[in-house]
Amino acid sequence: MFQNVPLLYIVLPSAIILMVAYFTYGRILVRLFQLNPDRPTPAVEQKDGVDFDPLAPSSLVPQHFSAIAAAGPIVGPILAGLTFGWLPALIWILVGSIFIGGVHDFASLIASIRHKARSIAEVVREHMSKQSYLLFLAFIWIALIYIIVAFTDVTAAAFMGAATPANGNVGGGAIATASALYLILTVLMGLCVKYLKMPLGWATALFVLLVGGAIVLGPMIPFDVAQLAYQPAEGAPANLYAAVQANDAHAIESLSYARKGWDVALLLYCLLAGMAPLWMILQPRGQLGGYFLYFALGAGAIGLLIGGGTAQYPAFRGWESALPKPGAPTELLFPMLFITIACGACSGFHSLIASGTTSKQLRKETDAKVVGYGSMLMEAMVAIVSLCCVMMFAANSPQLAGAPNEIYGQGIAQFLAAVHIDHGIGMSFALMAFATFVYDTLDVCTRLGRFIIQELTGLHNLAGRLIGTVLTAGVPVYFLLAHPNFALKDGVHVPAPPIWRTFWALFGASNQLLAALTLLGITVWLWKTRRVWWVWIVTGIPMVWMYAMSTWALASMTYPKFVKDGNFVFPFDAVAWAGVILIGLALLMLVEAIRVMASIGSPPKPLAESLAGQLG
C-alpha cells in the first residue's frame, strides 16, 4: 500500500490541509480568544527598543520560526518514520500540529501578552500558586538538560565519520571545518553590525555568501580530530573507521574518546554562548540560521516539483518498533510515536519562545494567528520534508543506515541533484544546516537554563549568570562522559549505542509533558477568567492527550530500570531517577491545578451558548 506513490502526491495534499487549517481553525481560535487588533500589546505599551519592540509579521515570523524550528522537526520524524513507518508519522504531524501544537503555541503567545508579556511560568504562578511556579521551573530546567545532552551528542557524531562515495565524500571532518568557520563568521557579522554599523540587510547578504563559501571549503580542508588523534595498534588498519568496522577494541575506544572530546567542546561553546552578549553570537547566528531553514525548505520543494521521487519505504511497519534496541524493552507505537516526533507536531519548548521573546515584539493581538499558529504549521512542513528523506529510500537502503542527520543530508542532496547540484555540495549544505539548527537550540537552551537557575536562587548579578550557565552547561557533561566507550556483542567489542538515541526519547517525553503542563496552565487561566465550555475542547482535550502520552512514555522507560524479573532493584542511574522526578513534578502540578479549578465558583456557560457568543 502506498508503495511507489509519487512523493508530490503525498506532500501537496498535506500542504493543502495545513493551509486550510490555517484559514479555518486559525480563524476560529482568533474568535474564541477574542483577539482585538485595537487593544495595545505589551510591545507597544512598554516599547523600549531593547526587549520590547513591536515588529510587523514580515519581520517577527522569520525570527520566531527560526527559533522554534531547530533540529527537532528533522530528527524526530526521521526516527519515527524508520521505526513505525511514514504513514503514522505523517498523520501525527498533521493532526498534532493543527489541533495540539498550533493551539499550544498560539495560546502560549496570547496568555503571555494578556499578562504583560510575562513567561508562561509567571502565568502559572498568577493563576495557580507559587509552589506550582517553582515546580514548573524545575521541570523546565530538567527538560532543557535532556535537550542539551541529546543535541550535543548528535552533533558530535556529525563531526566524525569517513568520507565515502555513499555520502558524497563529505566526512565528519568536513562538517567540523564548515561549522567552525560558520561560528567564526557569525561573530564577525556581529562585530560588523555592532561596531562598523553595517546595515543588517547588507551584512546578512554578505555573510550568507561567506557561509556558502565555508560549505564548499569544508570538504577541501577536513578537520577530523578522531583520525588525527588515532594511534593504530600493531597490525590494525591505519584508518580509524576501517579499524572500527573490523571491531578493533583500541580503535572503538579511540573513536569514543574523540566523540566525548567533541561533546565537551560543544558544551564549552554553550558556556560561552550563554554568557556572551546577544549581538555577538545569538542574534547573527539566528539571522543566518533562518536562511538555512528557508533554503532547506526550498530544496525540498525543488526536489519534489522537479525531481519527483516515489515512496519506497513501508508506510506502516507495525504496532511495535521495527528497529528494536538490544537489551531494551519493546517500543510500542502508543505512546512512543507521540514523543519521538516532538517539535514537528507539538513542542513544549515553543511556549518558552512564545512567552519569552516573541510576546515582547507582537505588534497587534491579531498577528498571533500568523506568528503563533502559522509558524507551527510551517514547522510541520519542515517535518514532512524530513520525513520524505526516509520515504524516498527502500527499507534496506544503505542511505538509511546512518544517524538522522546523515539521512537528512542524503535526502536533501538527492532533492538538490534535481537541479544538477553536486551530491557532495548538497550533503555538505544539509549537514551544515543541521548543525546550524542545533547551535540555535543549544544557545537558547543554555540561556533559558541560566535564567531559571537565577530565578530559583534569586541571584541576578554576574555571579548568578555564571553559576546558572555553568550548571546548565555542566550537568550534561556527566551524562556524556559517563557513557560507556564500547559494548560487548557475542564477546566482541562493538561501538556502544549513541547516548543521543536514549536521550532523544527522554527529551521527547519531557518536552511533550512540558507542552501538557503549559496547556494545563492555560486551561486553568481560561477556566478562571472565562469559564466557558470550549476551553475543554480547545485546550483541555489536547492537554489530557499530551499528559497521557508523555507520562505513559516516561513510565514505560523508567519502570524497567526499577523492576527486573519481577523484583524491585535500586538503580544507580541518574536517568532513571530523573524520569521519576519528572513524573512526580507533573503529578504535583496536576493535583494543584485540580485544586485551583475545584475552588472556582459558578458553573460555566452551556456549550452551545458559549460557542455562539464567541463565533457569532
C-alpha positions in Angstrom: 0.0 0.0 0.0 1.3 3.5 -1.0 4.4 1.8 -2.5 5.8 3.8 -5.4 3.3 6.6 -4.9 4.9 9.9 -6.1 6.1 12.0 -3.1 4.4 15.0 -4.6 1.0 13.3 -4.3 1.6 12.9 -0.5 3.3 16.3 0.2 1.0 18.5 -1.8 -2.3 17.3 -0.1 -0.5 17.7 3.2 0.4 21.3 2.4 -3.2 22.0 1.4 -4.5 20.5 4.6 -2.2 22.8 6.6 -3.3 25.8 4.6 -7.0 25.1 5.0 -6.4 24.6 8.8 -4.7 28.0 9.0 -7.6 29.8 7.3 -10.4 27.9 9.2 -9.3 26.6 12.6 -6.9 29.6 12.9 -9.9 31.9 12.4 -11.9 30.0 15.0 -9.1 30.5 17.5 -8.9 34.2 16.8 -12.7 34.4 17.6 -12.6 32.2 20.7 -9.7 34.1 22.3 -11.4 37.4 21.3 -8.3 39.0 19.7 -8.7 42.7 19.2 -6.3 44.5 16.8 -7.0 47.8 18.6 -6.1 46.5 22.0 -2.5 47.7 22.7 0.0 44.9 23.2 2.9 44.9 25.7 5.3 45.6 22.8 3.5 48.8 22.1 2.8 49.9 25.7 6.3 49.1 27.0 8.3 49.8 23.9 12.0 50.5 24.8 13.8 49.3 21.7 15.7 46.7 23.7 13.4 44.0 24.9 10.0 45.4 23.9 9.9 46.4 20.2 6.8 45.9 18.0 7.5 44.2 14.7 5.4 43.5 11.7 4.7 39.9 11.0 7.1 40.0 8.0 9.9 40.5 10.5 8.6 38.6 13.5 7.6 35.4 11.8 11.1 34.6 10.4 12.6 35.3 13.8 10.1 33.2 15.7 10.1 30.4 13.1 13.9 30.1 13.2 13.9 30.0 17.0 11.3 27.1 17.2 12.3 25.1 14.1 15.6 23.7 15.2 16.8 20.1 14.8 13.7 18.7 16.4 11.5 18.6 13.2 14.3 16.8 11.4 15.4 14.1 13.9 12.0 13.2 15.3 10.2 12.5 12.0 13.1 10.5 10.6 13.4 8.3 13.7 9.6 7.8 13.9 9.4 7.0 10.1 12.1 4.5 10.4 10.6 2.9 13.5 6.9 2.7 12.7 6.6 3.7 9.1 6.0 7.0 7.5 2.1 7.0 7.5 1.6 7.1 11.3 4.3 9.8 11.5 2.6 11.8 8.8 -0.8 11.5 10.4 0.5 12.6 13.8 2.4 15.6 12.2 -0.8 16.8 10.5 -3.3 16.2 13.3 -0.9 17.2 16.1 0.3 20.4 14.5 -3.3 21.6 13.6 -5.2 20.7 16.8 -2.5 20.5 19.5 0.9 22.1 18.6 -0.6 25.1 16.8 -3.1 25.7 19.6 -0.3 25.3 22.2 1.9 27.9 20.5 -1.0 30.3 19.8 -2.4 30.1 23.3 1.0 30.5 24.9 1.6 33.7 23.0 -1.9 35.0 23.9 -1.5 34.1 27.5 1.8 36.0 27.6 0.5 39.2 26.0 -2.5 39.2 28.3 -0.1 39.1 31.2 2.2 42.0 30.2 4.4 39.7 28.1 5.4 37.6 31.1 6.6 34.0 30.7 4.2 31.1 30.8 5.7 30.1 34.2 4.6 33.6 35.5 1.1 32.9 34.2 1.1 29.7 36.2 2.2 31.5 39.3 -0.6 34.1 39.0 -3.4 31.6 38.4 -2.2 28.6 40.4 0.4 29.2 43.1 4.0 30.0 43.8 4.5 26.3 44.5 3.3 25.4 41.0 5.5 28.1 39.6 8.6 26.6 41.3 7.6 23.1 40.2 7.2 24.3 36.7 10.6 26.0 36.6 12.3 22.9 38.0 10.6 20.7 35.3 11.6 23.1 32.6 15.3 23.0 33.7 15.4 19.2 33.7 13.8 19.1 30.3 16.4 21.6 29.0 19.2 19.4 30.3 17.8 16.5 28.2 17.7 18.7 25.1 21.3 19.8 25.6 22.6 16.2 26.0 20.7 14.8 23.0 21.6 17.6 20.6 25.2 17.9 21.8 25.8 14.2 21.2 24.1 14.0 17.8 26.2 17.0 16.6 29.4 15.4 17.9 28.5 12.3 15.9 28.2 14.5 12.8 31.8 15.7 13.2 33.2 12.2 12.8 33.0 9.6 10.1 34.8 8.7 6.9 34.3 10.4 3.6 32.9 7.7 1.2 31.2 7.8 -2.2 27.9 7.0 -0.4 28.0 10.3 1.5 29.3 12.3 -1.4 32.8 12.2 0.1 31.7 14.5 2.8 33.1 13.1 6.0 32.7 14.3 9.6 35.9 16.4 9.4 34.4 18.4 6.5 31.3 19.3 8.6 33.5 20.2 11.6 35.5 22.6 9.4 32.5 24.2 7.9 30.8 24.5 11.3 33.9 26.1 12.9 34.1 28.6 10.0 30.4 29.3 10.4 30.7 30.2 14.1 33.7 32.5 13.3 31.6 34.2 10.6 28.7 34.7 13.0 30.9 36.5 15.4 32.4 38.6 12.6 29.0 39.5 11.4 28.0 40.6 14.9 31.1 42.8 15.2 30.4 44.4 11.8 26.9 45.3 12.7 27.7 46.4 16.2 30.9 48.4 15.6 31.2 49.1 11.9 27.4 50.0 11.8 27.0 47.8 8.7 23.3 47.7 7.7 21.7 44.3 8.7 20.5 43.6 5.2 23.9 44.1 3.7 25.6 42.2 6.5 23.2 39.3 6.0 23.7 39.2 2.2 27.5 39.2 2.6 27.7 36.6 5.3 25.2 34.3 3.7 27.6 34.2 0.7 30.6 33.7 3.0 28.9 30.8 4.7 28.2 29.3 1.3 32.0 29.5 0.8 32.6 27.7 4.1 30.3 24.9 3.0 32.4 24.5 -0.2 35.7 24.8 1.7 34.8 22.2 4.3 35.5 19.1 2.3 38.7 20.6 1.0 40.3 21.0 4.5 38.5 18.5 6.7 39.4 18.7 10.4 38.9 15.1 11.5 40.0 15.1 15.2 39.2 11.4 15.6 41.5 10.3 12.8 44.3 12.8 13.7 44.4 11.5 17.3 44.3 7.9 16.4 47.4 5.8 17.1 46.7 2.3 15.5 47.6 -0.8 17.4 50.1 -3.2 15.8 48.6 -4.9 12.8 45.4 -2.7 12.9 44.3 -0.6 9.9 45.8 2.9 9.8 42.3 4.3 9.0 40.4 4.7 12.2 37.0 4.0 10.6 38.2 0.9 8.9 39.6 -0.4 12.2 36.2 0.3 13.9 34.5 -1.7 11.1 36.9 -4.5 11.9 35.8 -4.3 15.6 39.3 -3.3 16.8 38.8 -2.6 20.5 41.5 0.1 20.6 40.0 1.9 17.6 36.5 1.8 19.0 37.7 3.2 22.3 39.7 5.9 20.4 36.6 6.9 18.5 34.6 7.1 21.7 37.1 9.4 23.3 37.2 11.6 20.2 33.4 11.9 20.3 33.5 12.8 24.0 36.1 15.4 23.2 33.6 17.0 20.7 30.9 16.7 23.3 33.0 18.8 25.8 34.0 21.3 23.1 30.3 21.8 22.2 29.4 22.3 25.8 32.2 24.9 26.2 30.6 26.6 23.2 27.3 26.5 25.2 29.0 28.1 28.2 30.5 30.9 26.1 27.3 31.5 24.1 25.2 31.5 27.2 27.4 34.3 28.7 28.1 36.3 25.5 26.1 39.4 24.6 23.2 38.8 22.3 24.7 40.8 19.4 27.9 38.7 19.4 26.6 35.2 18.7 22.9 34.6 19.2 21.5 37.4 17.0 23.8 37.0 14.0 23.6 33.2 14.2 19.9 33.3 14.4 19.7 35.6 11.4 21.9 33.3 9.3 20.2 30.2 10.6 16.8 31.5 9.4 18.1 31.5 5.8 19.3 27.9 6.2 15.8 26.9 7.1 14.3 28.7 4.1 17.0 27.2 1.8 16.3 23.7 3.2 12.6 24.0 2.6 13.3 25.4 -0.8 15.5 22.5 -1.6 12.7 20.1 -0.6 10.2 22.0 -2.8 12.5 22.0 -5.8 13.2 18.3 -5.5 9.5 17.4 -5.2 8.5 19.6 -8.1 11.3 18.8 -10.5 13.0 15.6 -9.3 9.8 13.8 -8.4 10.7 10.7 -6.4 8.4 8.0 -5.1 7.6 6.5 -1.6 9.9 3.4 -1.3 9.9 3.0 2.4 7.0 1.0 4.0 4.0 3.1 5.0 3.4 1.1 8.2 5.8 -1.2 10.0 3.6 -2.5 12.8 2.4 -1.5 16.2 5.8 -2.4 17.7 9.2 -0.9 16.8 10.7 -2.3 13.6 14.1 -1.3 15.0 14.3 -2.9 18.5 17.2 -1.9 20.7 19.3 -4.8 22.2 18.5 -5.2 25.9 15.8 -2.5 25.9 12.0 -3.0 26.3 10.0 -3.2 23.1 8.8 0.3 22.0 5.1 0.5 21.1 3.6 2.9 18.7 1.4 4.1 21.5 2.9 6.1 23.2 6.3 6.3 21.6 5.3 7.8 18.3 3.9 10.8 20.0 7.1 11.6 22.0 9.5 10.7 19.2 8.0 13.4 16.9 8.1 16.3 19.3 8.8 19.6 17.5 7.2 18.6 14.2 3.7 18.2 15.8 3.8 19.7 19.3 6.6 21.0 21.5 6.6 22.5 25.0 9.8 24.2 24.1 7.8 26.5 21.8 5.9 28.0 24.8 9.2 29.2 26.2 10.0 31.1 23.0 6.5 32.4 22.5 6.2 33.7 26.1 9.9 34.7 26.3 10.8 36.9 23.4 8.1 36.8 20.8 5.4 38.2 23.0 7.5 41.3 23.6 7.6 42.0 19.9 4.0 41.2 18.9 2.6 44.4 17.2 -1.1 43.5 17.3 -3.1 40.8 19.0 -4.4 39.5 15.7 -0.8 39.0 14.5 -0.7 36.0 16.8 -2.5 33.9 14.2 0.3 34.0 11.7 3.1 34.2 14.2 2.0 31.6 16.7 -0.4 29.3 14.8 1.1 29.8 11.3 4.7 29.2 12.3 3.8 25.9 13.9 2.1 24.8 10.7 5.2 25.8 8.7 7.3 23.7 11.1 5.0 20.8 10.3 6.1 21.2 6.7 9.7 21.1 7.7 8.9 17.8 9.5 7.1 16.5 6.4 10.2 17.3 4.2 12.4 15.5 6.7 10.0 12.5 6.6 10.4 12.5 2.8 14.1 11.9 3.3 13.1 8.4 4.7 10.2 7.8 2.3 12.3 8.1 -0.8 14.6 5.1 0.1 13.8 1.4 0.5 13.9 -0.2 3.9 17.2 -2.0 3.1 18.8 1.0 1.5 22.4 1.9 2.8 21.3 5.6 2.8 19.1 4.8 5.9 21.9 3.1 7.9 23.4 6.4 9.3 22.3 8.8 12.0 19.2 11.1 11.3 21.4 14.0 10.3 23.1 11.8 7.7 19.7 10.5 6.4 18.5 14.1 6.2 21.7 15.0 4.3 21.2 12.2 1.8 17.6 13.2 1.2 18.3 16.9 0.7 21.3 16.1 -1.5 19.0 14.0 -3.7 16.5 16.8 -3.9 19.2 19.3 -4.9 20.5 16.8 -7.5 17.3 17.6 -9.4 18.8 21.0 -10.3 22.3 19.5 -11.0 23.9 20.5 -7.7 26.8 18.2 -6.9 25.9 15.4 -4.4 28.8 16.3 -2.1 27.8 20.0 -2.0 24.2 19.0 -1.3 25.3 16.8 1.5 27.6 19.4 2.9 24.9 22.0 2.8 22.3 19.8 4.5 24.7 18.6 7.3 25.9 22.1 7.8 22.3 23.3 8.0 21.5 20.6 10.6 24.5 21.7 12.7 23.3 25.3 12.5 19.8 24.3 13.7 21.4 22.5 16.7 23.6 25.5 17.6 20.4 27.6 17.7 18.8 25.1 20.1 21.9 24.8 22.3 22.2 28.6 22.5 18.6 29.2 23.6 18.5 26.2 26.0 21.6 27.3 27.8 20.3 30.9 28.2 16.9 29.7 29.4 18.5 27.3 31.8 20.6 30.1 33.2 17.5 32.3 33.6 15.8 29.5 35.5 18.7 29.0 37.9 18.9 32.7 38.6 15.1 32.8 39.3 15.3 29.8 41.6 18.3 31.1 43.5 17.5 34.8 43.4 21.0 35.6 42.1 20.5 38.1 39.3 24.1 39.5 39.3 27.2 38.4 37.4 27.7 35.6 39.9 24.2 34.3 39.2 24.8 34.4 35.5 28.0 32.4 35.8 26.5 29.9 38.2 23.4 29.4 36.1 25.4 29.0 32.9 27.9 26.6 34.4 25.3 24.4 35.9 23.2 24.3 32.8 26.1 23.5 30.5 28.0 21.5 33.1 25.4 18.9 34.2 25.2 17.4 30.7 29.0 16.7 30.9 28.3 14.0 33.5 25.8 12.1 31.3 28.0 12.4 28.2 31.3 11.4 29.8 29.8 8.6 31.9 28.5 6.8 28.7 30.5 3.6 28.0 33.2 3.6 25.4 32.1 0.3 23.8 29.7 -2.6 24.2 30.2 -6.4 24.0 28.3 -8.4 21.5 28.9 -12.1 21.4 32.2 -11.5 23.2 33.3 -9.0 20.6 33.9 -5.2 21.1 31.4 -3.1 19.2 30.7 0.7 19.4 28.3 1.5 22.3 24.8 2.7 21.2 24.9 6.6 21.0 23.7 8.3 24.0 21.6 10.7 22.0 19.3 7.8 21.0 18.4 7.2 24.7 18.1 10.9 25.5 16.0 11.6 22.4 13.2 9.6 23.9 13.7 11.2 27.3 13.8 14.7 25.7 10.7 13.9 23.7 8.7 12.7 26.7 9.8 15.6 28.9 9.2 18.1 26.1 5.7 16.8 25.4 5.0 16.7 29.1 6.1 20.3 29.2 3.5 21.0 26.5 0.9 19.3 28.6 1.8 21.3 31.6 1.7 24.5 29.6 -1.7 23.6 28.2 -2.7 22.8 31.8 -1.7 26.3 33.0 -3.5 27.9 30.0 -6.7 25.8 30.7 -6.6 27.0 34.4 -6.2 30.6 33.3 -9.1 30.4 30.8 -11.3 28.4 33.2 -10.8 31.0 35.9 -11.3 34.1 33.7 -13.8 32.9 31.1 -15.5 29.7 32.4 -16.8 28.6 29.0 -17.1 25.0 27.8 -15.0 25.5 24.7 -11.9 25.7 27.0 -12.1 21.9 27.5 -12.4 21.3 23.7 -9.7 23.7 22.5 -7.0 23.3 25.3 -8.4 20.8 27.7 -8.5 17.7 25.4 -5.1 18.4 23.9 -3.7 18.8 27.4 -5.2 15.4 28.5 -3.8 13.7 25.4 -0.3 15.1 25.8 -0.3 14.4 29.5 -1.4 10.8 29.0 1.0 10.0 26.2 4.1 11.7 27.8 3.6 10.2 31.3 2.9 6.8 29.8 6.1 7.0 27.8 8.1 8.2 30.7 6.7 5.5 32.9 7.4 2.8 30.3 11.1 4.0 30.0 11.6 4.3 33.8 9.8 1.2 35.1 12.2 -1.4 33.7 15.1 0.3 35.5 13.4 -0.4 38.8 11.9 -3.8 38.2 14.0 -6.7 36.9 12.4 -10.2 36.7 9.6 -9.2 38.9 11.8 -7.9 41.7 12.5 -4.3 42.7 16.1 -3.1 42.2 17.7 0.2 43.3 19.1 1.7 40.1 22.3 3.7 40.3 21.2 5.5 37.2 20.7 9.3 37.1 18.4 9.0 34.0 16.0 6.6 35.8 15.7 9.0 38.8 15.3 12.0 36.6 12.4 10.2 35.0 10.8 9.6 38.4 11.4 13.3 39.3 9.7 14.5 36.1 6.7 12.3 36.7 6.5 13.4 40.3 6.6 17.1 39.3 3.9 16.6 36.7 1.6 14.8 39.1 2.1 17.6 41.8 1.2 20.2 39.2 -1.9 18.3 38.1 -3.1 18.0 41.7 -2.5 21.7 42.2 -4.4 22.5 39.0 -7.4 20.4 40.1 -7.4 22.1 43.5 -7.5 25.5 41.9 -10.2 24.7 39.4 -12.3 22.9 42.1 -12.2 26.1 44.2 -13.8 28.2 41.4 -17.4 29.2 41.9 -20.3 29.2 39.5 -20.5 26.6 36.7 -19.6 27.6 33.1 -22.0 28.6 30.4 -23.6 25.8 28.3 -21.5 24.7 25.3 -23.9 26.0 22.7 -24.3 29.4 24.4 -20.5 29.9 24.9 -19.7 28.9 21.3 -22.4 31.0 19.8 -21.2 34.0 21.8 -17.7 33.7 20.6 -18.3 32.7 16.9 -21.5 34.7 16.2 
